[in-house]
């Protein structure tokens, strides 16, 4: 092609032809250089295997007069790459070995203690005193005082519930389990004593389980009175203030209302099909709180960062609060001030006080010296509230008038999963129980 172009331009003898000839020559030089660069790239890529380099046939993309130059270039590159790609011994590293722990539970406990600092003991400050500690055979999932405070129910991850007398809490009185709980071995997610008229002692415990079972227990004898199955994971439980109905909620975000006397479902509360209204939950619900004075009003909260207000005479929520991220029993209503406390699993704005009537935020409770991600919060009488959680692993008693911490328990080896408070005339001081791991701390408080 080049010879043909030269002949044309020699015959024409015009300036334009000469310019075209120069362009063709420069284009030819660029192709030669491109072939050399391509050969260089191919040699560098194939340096990983010298055998493959020798066996691989080389493509001749350039003109015949550049073959000698390309071969020389390839030979020099191959030789240089063989020199530079010779394997070198790796630097010696210090050898070490890790032995697997013999017991995973002991390993997690030792890790928690190491994070806190070896040798640290539980410390109490202010108006809190640890009365006793209860050790259970497996991890605790929920806990609840009876209405008079004589009994304490502790639900465990194995599906069993232990009943303790609060005067001799260290000794177990009854273990609630039957063929269903032993066969399914699902965790006890919630336990509450069935409310009774004032002046009487409750004798029935209602427990929910991770596979949707609901059981009524006569806890003093260990007999199961009735079993329901909703076929949905239950994570929250509450009663109305009259004790006539109980409500459950969980994974599907639907609140189911049951008649206590008959065990039949009496209602269903859920979000409507219109997502824009946001009149219900569309994620897991972890907390339910019936209004302490109005039997048909109910609050619910969970993972969707809302607190929903329900009138159980209507199928959808009537209003809502945006913000709280609830992952435990972090929802409570004060019957004296009509305030709401929310405990969120986050480090900022973890404890918040709201007005029930307007839904407006009253205050963010300051974390004092220790920031803690909250799982639980409950009003404790008309002057105090108890809160607990993780990260800092502390239990706090807070003055609900000044919002200052009046007492705390520090240096817990694990985060608090559940808690309950007891305020009744039969006990001289309000009591708090908080559970972490397989331990339950029973604490007395004073003003």
C-alpha positions as CSV (number, residue, x, y, z in Angstrom):
1,X,0.0,0.0,0.0
2,X,2.9,2.4,0.8
3,X,4.6,1.7,-2.5
4,X,1.3,2.4,-4.3
5,X,0.9,5.7,-2.5
6,X,4.5,6.7,-3.3
7,X,3.9,6.0,-7.1
8,X,0.8,8.1,-7.1
9,X,2.5,11.0,-5.4
10,X,5.5,10.8,-7.7
11,X,3.3,11.0,-10.7
12,X,1.2,13.8,-9.4
13,X,4.0,15.9,-8.0
14,X,1.5,18.1,-6.1
15,X,1.8,19.5,-2.6
16,X,-1.3,17.8,-1.3
17,X,0.1,14.4,-2.3
18,X,3.4,15.1,-0.5
19,X,1.4,16.0,2.7
20,X,-0.6,12.8,2.4
21,X,2.7,10.8,2.0
22,X,4.1,12.4,5.2
23,X,0.9,11.5,7.1
24,X,1.1,7.8,5.9
25,X,4.7,7.6,6.9
26,X,4.0,8.9,10.4
27,X,1.0,6.6,10.7
28,X,3.3,3.7,9.8
29,X,5.8,4.7,12.5
30,X,3.0,4.9,15.1
31,X,1.9,1.4,14.2
32,X,5.5,0.1,14.7
33,X,5.8,1.8,18.1
34,X,2.3,0.4,19.0
35,X,3.5,-3.1,18.1
36,X,6.5,-2.7,20.4
37,X,4.4,-1.4,23.2
38,X,1.9,-4.2,22.7
39,X,4.7,-6.8,22.8
40,X,6.1,-5.2,25.9
41,X,2.6,-5.4,27.6
42,X,2.2,-9.0,26.6
43,X,5.6,-9.9,28.0
44,X,4.9,-8.2,31.3
45,X,1.5,-10.0,31.6
46,X,3.1,-13.4,30.8
47,X,6.0,-12.9,33.2
48,X,4.0,-14.9,35.8
49,X,4.8,-18.1,34.0
50,X,8.1,-18.4,32.0
51,X,7.0,-21.7,30.5
52,X,3.9,-20.1,29.1
53,X,6.0,-17.2,27.8
54,X,8.2,-19.6,25.8
55,X,5.4,-21.7,24.4
56,X,3.1,-18.8,23.5
57,X,3.3,-17.9,19.8
58,X,3.9,-14.2,19.2
59,X,1.6,-12.3,16.8
60,X,3.3,-10.2,14.2
61,X,1.2,-7.1,13.8
62,X,3.9,-4.8,12.3
63,X,5.3,-4.6,8.8
64,X,8.1,-6.8,7.6
65,X,11.0,-4.3,8.1
66,X,10.2,-4.0,11.8
67,X,10.4,-7.7,12.6
68,X,14.0,-7.6,13.6
69,X,13.5,-4.6,15.9
70,X,10.4,-6.2,17.5
71,X,12.2,-9.5,18.1
72,X,15.2,-7.7,19.7
73,X,12.8,-5.7,21.8
74,X,10.9,-8.9,22.9
75,X,14.2,-10.7,23.7
76,X,15.5,-7.8,25.8
77,X,12.2,-7.5,27.7
78,X,12.0,-11.2,28.3
79,X,15.5,-11.3,29.7
80,X,15.0,-8.3,31.9
81,X,11.6,-9.6,33.2
82,X,13.2,-13.0,34.0
83,X,15.8,-11.2,36.0
84,X,13.3,-9.0,37.9
85,X,10.6,-11.7,38.5
86,X,12.9,-14.3,40.1
87,X,11.1,-15.5,43.3
88,X,12.5,-14.1,46.6
89,X,12.1,-15.7,50.0
90,X,9.3,-14.2,52.1
91,X,10.3,-12.5,55.3
92,X,10.0,-14.7,58.4
93,X,7.1,-14.0,60.7
94,X,6.7,-14.8,64.3
95,X,4.7,-18.0,64.6
96,X,1.7,-18.1,66.9
97,X,-1.2,-20.5,67.6
98,X,-4.7,-19.9,68.9
99,X,-6.4,-22.6,70.9
100,X,-10.2,-22.7,70.6
101,X,-12.0,-22.0,73.9
102,X,-13.4,-25.0,75.7
103,X,-16.6,-23.2,76.6
104,X,-18.1,-20.5,74.5
105,X,-20.0,-19.0,77.4
106,X,-16.9,-18.7,79.5
107,X,-15.1,-17.1,76.6
108,X,-17.8,-14.4,76.1
109,X,-17.8,-13.7,79.8
110,X,-14.0,-13.4,80.0
111,X,-14.1,-11.1,77.0
112,X,-16.7,-8.9,78.7
113,X,-14.6,-8.8,81.9
114,X,-11.5,-8.0,79.9
115,X,-13.3,-5.1,78.2
116,X,-14.3,-3.7,81.6
117,X,-11.0,-4.3,83.2
118,X,-9.9,-7.4,85.1
119,X,-10.9,-7.5,88.7
120,X,-13.7,-4.8,88.5
121,X,-16.6,-5.4,90.8
122,X,-20.2,-4.2,90.6
123,X,-20.4,-0.7,92.1
124,X,-23.5,1.1,93.4
125,X,-23.9,4.8,93.8
126,X,-26.6,6.9,95.4
127,X,-30.0,5.5,96.3
128,X,-29.5,1.9,95.0
129,X,-28.4,-1.1,96.9
130,X,-28.1,-4.6,95.5
131,X,-30.2,-6.9,97.7
132,X,-29.3,-10.3,96.0
133,X,-28.3,-11.9,92.8
134,X,-30.1,-14.8,91.2
135,X,-28.2,-17.2,88.9
136,X,-30.2,-19.1,86.4
137,X,-29.3,-22.2,84.4
138,X,-29.6,-20.4,81.0
139,X,-29.7,-16.9,79.6
140,X,-32.6,-14.7,80.8
141,X,-35.0,-13.2,78.3
142,X,-37.7,-11.5,80.5
143,X,-38.6,-10.9,84.1
144,X,-41.6,-9.7,86.0
145,X,-42.8,-9.0,89.6
146,X,-46.2,-10.0,90.8
147,X,-48.6,-7.2,91.7
148,X,-47.8,-7.5,95.4
149,X,-44.2,-8.1,94.8
150,X,-44.1,-11.5,96.6
151,X,-43.0,-13.4,93.5
152,X,-40.6,-12.9,90.6
153,X,-40.9,-14.8,87.3
154,X,-37.8,-15.2,85.2
155,X,-38.2,-16.5,81.6
156,X,-35.2,-18.1,80.0
157,X,-34.0,-18.8,76.4
158,X,-34.6,-22.6,76.9
159,X,-38.4,-22.1,77.2
160,X,-38.5,-22.6,81.0
161,X,-39.7,-20.0,83.5
162,X,-38.5,-20.0,87.1
163,X,-40.6,-18.6,89.9
164,X,-38.8,-17.1,93.0
165,X,-40.2,-15.8,96.2
166,X,-38.7,-12.3,96.6
167,X,-37.9,-12.8,100.3
168,X,-35.8,-15.9,99.5
169,X,-35.0,-15.0,95.9
170,X,-31.9,-17.1,95.6
171,X,-33.9,-20.3,95.9
172,X,-36.2,-21.4,93.0
173,X,-39.7,-22.2,94.1
174,X,-41.3,-23.6,90.8
175,X,-40.0,-24.3,87.3
176,X,-42.7,-23.8,84.7
177,X,-42.3,-26.2,81.7
178,X,-44.3,-28.9,80.0
179,X,-44.1,-31.2,76.9
180,X,-44.6,-28.2,74.5
181,X,-41.8,-26.1,76.0
182,X,-39.4,-29.1,76.3
183,X,-40.1,-30.3,72.7
184,X,-40.0,-26.9,71.0
185,X,-37.3,-25.4,73.3
186,X,-38.2,-21.8,72.2
187,X,-37.3,-18.8,74.3
188,X,-39.8,-17.2,76.7
189,X,-40.2,-13.7,75.2
190,X,-42.6,-12.1,77.7
191,X,-44.1,-13.0,81.1
192,X,-46.7,-11.0,83.1
193,X,-49.0,-11.9,86.0
194,X,-52.6,-11.7,85.1
195,X,-54.1,-8.6,86.9
196,X,-56.7,-9.2,89.6
197,X,-59.0,-6.8,91.5
198,X,-57.2,-4.8,94.2
199,X,-56.8,-6.6,97.4
200,X,-56.4,-10.1,95.8
201,X,-53.3,-12.0,95.0
202,X,-52.7,-13.1,91.4
203,X,-52.3,-16.8,90.9
204,X,-51.9,-17.0,87.1
205,X,-48.9,-16.1,84.9
206,X,-49.2,-15.4,81.2
207,X,-46.1,-16.3,79.1
208,X,-45.4,-15.9,75.4
209,X,-42.8,-17.8,73.4
210,X,-40.7,-17.2,70.3
211,X,-42.7,-19.6,68.1
212,X,-46.1,-18.1,68.8
213,X,-47.3,-20.1,71.8
214,X,-49.2,-18.4,74.6
215,X,-49.6,-20.2,77.9
216,X,-51.5,-19.5,81.1
217,X,-49.7,-21.0,84.1
218,X,-50.9,-21.6,87.7
219,X,-47.4,-20.6,88.8
220,X,-47.6,-21.9,92.4
221,X,-48.3,-25.4,91.3
222,X,-46.6,-25.4,87.9
223,X,-49.8,-26.5,86.0
224,X,-50.5,-25.2,82.5
225,X,-54.2,-24.0,82.4
226,X,-54.5,-23.1,78.7
227,X,-52.3,-22.9,75.6
228,X,-52.9,-20.7,72.5
229,X,-50.9,-20.7,69.3
230,X,-50.9,-17.6,67.0
231,X,-48.2,-19.0,64.7
232,X,-46.3,-15.7,64.8
233,X,-43.2,-14.7,66.8
234,X,-44.4,-12.8,69.9
235,X,-42.1,-10.1,71.2
236,X,-44.4,-7.8,73.3
237,X,-47.2,-8.3,75.8
238,X,-49.5,-6.0,77.8
239,X,-52.8,-5.8,79.7
240,X,-55.4,-3.1,79.7
241,X,-55.9,-1.4,83.1
242,X,-59.0,-3.5,83.9
243,X,-57.3,-6.8,83.2
244,X,-60.1,-7.8,80.8
245,X,-58.0,-8.0,77.6
246,X,-54.3,-8.6,76.8
247,X,-52.5,-7.6,73.7
248,X,-49.5,-9.2,71.9
249,X,-47.3,-8.1,69.0
250,X,-44.1,-9.1,67.3
251,X,-42.5,-9.8,64.1
252,X,-45.3,-9.0,61.7
253,X,-46.1,-5.6,63.3
254,X,-49.8,-6.7,63.9
255,X,-51.3,-6.2,67.4
256,X,-53.7,-9.0,68.4
257,X,-56.2,-8.4,71.2
258,X,-57.4,-11.4,73.3
259,X,-60.1,-11.9,76.0
260,X,-58.4,-13.0,79.2
261,X,-61.4,-15.0,80.4
262,X,-62.0,-17.0,77.3
263,X,-58.6,-16.9,75.5
264,X,-60.3,-16.0,72.2
265,X,-59.1,-13.2,69.9
266,X,-61.3,-10.1,70.3
267,X,-59.6,-7.7,67.9
268,X,-56.8,-7.0,65.5
269,X,-54.9,-3.7,65.2
270,X,-52.7,-3.0,62.1
271,X,-51.6,-0.5,59.6
272,X,-53.9,0.3,56.6
273,X,-53.0,-0.4,53.0
274,X,-52.2,3.3,52.5
275,X,-48.5,3.6,53.4
276,X,-48.7,7.4,53.3
277,X,-50.9,7.5,56.4
278,X,-48.3,5.6,58.5
279,X,-51.2,4.5,60.8
280,X,-49.5,1.3,62.1
281,X,-46.3,-0.7,62.2
282,X,-44.6,-2.3,59.2
283,X,-41.7,-3.8,61.2
284,X,-41.2,-5.6,64.4
285,X,-42.9,-4.4,67.6
286,X,-40.9,-4.8,70.8
287,X,-42.9,-2.8,73.3
288,X,-46.6,-2.4,74.3
289,X,-48.0,-0.2,77.0
290,X,-51.7,0.0,78.0
291,X,-52.8,3.3,79.4
292,X,-52.9,3.0,83.2
293,X,-56.3,4.9,83.4
294,X,-58.0,4.4,80.1
295,X,-58.8,0.8,79.2
296,X,-59.2,1.2,75.4
297,X,-56.0,3.2,74.8
298,X,-52.7,1.5,73.9
299,X,-49.1,2.5,72.9
300,X,-46.8,0.4,70.7
301,X,-43.2,0.9,69.5
302,X,-40.4,-1.0,67.7
303,X,-37.9,-0.9,64.9
304,X,-39.7,1.5,62.6
305,X,-38.8,4.6,64.7
306,X,-42.4,5.4,65.6
307,X,-44.6,5.2,68.7
308,X,-48.1,4.5,67.6
309,X,-51.2,5.6,69.6
310,X,-54.2,3.1,69.4
311,X,-57.8,3.3,70.3
312,X,-58.7,-0.4,70.4
313,X,-62.2,0.4,69.1
314,X,-60.6,1.3,65.8
315,X,-58.5,-1.0,63.6
316,X,-55.7,1.6,62.8
317,X,-53.5,3.9,64.8
318,X,-55.0,7.3,65.5
319,X,-51.7,9.2,65.8
320,X,-48.0,8.7,66.2
321,X,-44.6,10.0,67.5
322,X,-41.6,9.9,65.2
323,X,-38.1,9.2,66.5
324,X,-37.7,6.5,69.2
325,X,-36.0,3.3,68.1
326,X,-37.2,0.7,70.6
327,X,-35.5,-2.7,70.9
328,X,-36.8,-3.9,74.3
329,X,-39.3,-2.9,77.0
330,X,-38.5,0.7,76.5
331,X,-42.0,2.2,76.7
332,X,-43.9,3.3,79.8
333,X,-46.7,5.7,80.8
334,X,-46.7,7.7,84.0
335,X,-50.3,7.7,85.5
336,X,-49.6,10.8,87.6
337,X,-48.3,13.2,84.9
338,X,-49.5,11.4,81.8
339,X,-46.0,11.5,80.4
340,X,-44.3,8.8,78.2
341,X,-40.7,7.6,78.6
342,X,-39.0,6.0,75.6
343,X,-35.7,4.1,75.7
344,X,-33.9,3.9,72.3
345,X,-31.0,1.6,71.3
346,X,-28.7,4.5,70.4
347,X,-26.1,6.7,72.1
348,X,-27.7,10.0,71.3
349,X,-31.2,10.9,72.5
350,X,-31.5,7.5,74.1
351,X,-33.9,8.5,76.9
352,X,-36.8,10.9,76.1
353,X,-39.9,12.2,77.9
354,X,-43.0,13.0,75.9
355,X,-46.4,14.4,76.6
356,X,-49.1,11.8,76.1
357,X,-51.9,14.3,75.2
358,X,-50.0,16.3,72.5
359,X,-47.3,13.9,71.5
360,X,-44.7,16.7,71.9
361,X,-41.2,16.1,73.2
362,X,-40.7,17.4,76.7
363,X,-37.0,16.7,77.2
364,X,-34.0,14.5,76.3
365,X,-32.6,13.1,79.4
366,X,-28.9,13.8,79.6
367,X,-26.7,10.7,79.9
368,X,-24.7,12.2,82.8
369,X,-21.1,10.9,82.9
370,X,-21.9,7.6,81.2
371,X,-23.5,7.3,77.8
372,X,-25.6,4.2,77.4
373,X,-27.7,2.6,74.7
374,X,-31.0,1.9,76.3
375,X,-33.2,-1.2,76.2
376,X,-35.5,-0.6,79.1
377,X,-37.2,2.3,80.9
378,X,-40.2,2.3,83.3
379,X,-41.7,4.9,85.6
380,X,-41.3,4.0,89.3
381,X,-43.9,5.7,91.3
382,X,-44.6,9.4,90.8
383,X,-41.1,10.7,91.4
384,X,-38.6,8.3,89.7
385,X,-38.0,6.1,86.7
386,X,-35.5,3.2,86.1
387,X,-33.5,2.8,82.9
388,X,-30.9,0.3,81.8
389,X,-29.2,-0.9,78.7
390,X,-25.8,-1.6,77.0
391,X,-22.6,-0.1,75.9
392,X,-21.8,1.4,79.4
393,X,-23.8,-1.5,81.0
394,X,-25.4,0.5,83.8
395,X,-28.7,0.6,85.7
396,X,-29.9,4.1,86.6
397,X,-32.6,5.4,88.9
398,X,-33.6,8.9,87.7
399,X,-35.6,11.6,89.4
400,X,-38.5,12.3,87.0
401,X,-38.8,15.9,88.3
402,X,-35.2,17.1,88.0
403,X,-34.2,14.5,85.4
404,X,-31.0,13.8,87.4
405,X,-29.6,10.4,88.2
406,X,-30.1,9.6,91.9
407,X,-28.5,6.2,91.9
408,X,-26.9,3.6,89.6
409,X,-25.2,0.2,89.4
410,X,-22.1,0.1,87.3
411,X,-19.5,-2.4,85.9
412,X,-22.1,-4.9,84.7
413,X,-20.2,-7.6,82.6
414,X,-23.0,-7.5,80.0
415,X,-25.8,-5.3,78.7
416,X,-29.1,-5.4,80.4
417,X,-31.7,-7.4,78.4
418,X,-34.8,-6.8,80.6
419,X,-35.9,-5.1,83.8
420,X,-39.0,-4.6,86.0
421,X,-39.9,-2.2,88.8
422,X,-42.1,-2.7,91.9
423,X,-43.9,0.0,93.8
424,X,-46.5,-1.2,96.4
425,X,-47.5,-0.6,99.9
426,X,-46.4,-4.1,101.0
427,X,-42.8,-3.2,100.4
428,X,-40.9,-0.5,102.3
429,X,-38.8,0.6,99.4
430,X,-39.4,0.4,95.6
431,X,-37.5,-2.5,94.0
432,X,-35.9,-3.0,90.7
433,X,-34.8,-6.2,89.0
434,X,-32.5,-6.2,86.0
435,X,-31.2,-9.2,84.1
436,X,-28.1,-9.7,82.0
437,X,-26.7,-13.0,80.7
438,X,-27.9,-15.6,83.1
439,X,-28.0,-13.3,86.2
440,X,-30.8,-11.3,87.7
441,X,-30.0,-8.5,90.1
442,X,-32.6,-7.6,92.7
443,X,-32.1,-4.1,94.0
444,X,-33.7,-1.9,96.7
445,X,-34.0,1.9,96.3
446,X,-34.8,4.6,98.8
447,X,-35.7,8.3,98.6
